[in-house]
């Protein structure tokens, strides 16, 4: 009934200056962090194949100029974005308020005709539901794997995906989380590993066997990323006699300034003020990798883990935690060390193994660099995404549901 009401009242139309072959892509952020860079690769994949692309973002940010360089048009539209605060009454009311305020602008965009609508992440369910209700062919790209919430909440977060004809996920772990919540999604899900572009030139400043001491963690200052675990592991390593330092590349989300203060307090408490450097956000991470020796990805939650791939492409040995999709990024241990999450001692042990066998660590890093460059090449990602869009927009698919695509039978891991 809701779908019929929306479709009848706001039926899409195609003005003379608007081609129905255009693709609409919606993303909840204009930053340049992991999911934003993956979205940028999605746009490059489609504009590179000759598609006309209209990108909708909630505001300005460093991503905008990058998108325009691909030839995509960029439109700003207020958007209600799901945050963790929605689990609290005040946060839920704020999300509903934002949804009502943004509704007219969203409907104005969706009243046009598009060959397909690509929704990036499950955090903008209003776009998914309204686009499907208006008869658009919708594909949703899921970058999340929330498996710690009670089942009713996970089902509620995942339910809007039933309005999508296709669902793309970035790891087998993320797919498993979705399917445990709503098994019916298995029929329309494809696993496509993120495409991660490496540096223009090999960035390692040196590959000698001199004793390494520079650790690096690239990512948001966030409890999810395990920044505090890395600081505690550093303190343990120094207690064991290893003269290591830690560079933190990233800033805190708005509202998480308290965590940055907690990290600074932790650094002081362990007497690490001369050993930990906070660099803030930097859109160009390769020169930081070039000055480092070992990369840490100590996340508590991570559906994929772009930084684990970046570290391999930078030629660094990498230590990741055993959460969600992170083991997949290092070949389940064949391209990097895997340790327990939220465990500073385990993280310190993983780093120490590399320090005590540095020639072996360099050999592992060289092997990982070659394999990661092939497995996570942007070209492979582009090809997989274009296949998904081509299947969705093929003639005769307008009223057809997605074919059965069980992961075990046709998994895409490009």
ABEGO torsion letter per residue (X at the ends): XAAAAAAAAABBBBBAABBAABBBBBBABABABAAAAAAAAAAAAAAAAGBBBBBBBABBEAAAAAAAAAGBBBBBBBBBBBBAAAABAAAAAAAAAAAAAAAAAAAAAAABBBABBBBBEAABAAAAAAAAAAGBBBBBBBABBBAABBAAAAAAAAAAAAABABBBBABAAAAAAAAAABAAAAAABBBBBBBBBBBABBABABABABBBABBBBBEBBBAAAGAAAAAAAAAAAAAAGBBBBBBBBEBBBBGAAAAAAAAAAAAAAAGAAAABBBAEBBABAAAAAAABABBBBABABBABGAAAAAAAAAGBBBBBBABEAAAAAAGGGAABBBBBBGBAAAAAAAAAAAAABAAAAAAAAAAAAAAAAAAABAAAAAAAAAAAAAAAABBGAAABBBBBBBAAABBBAX
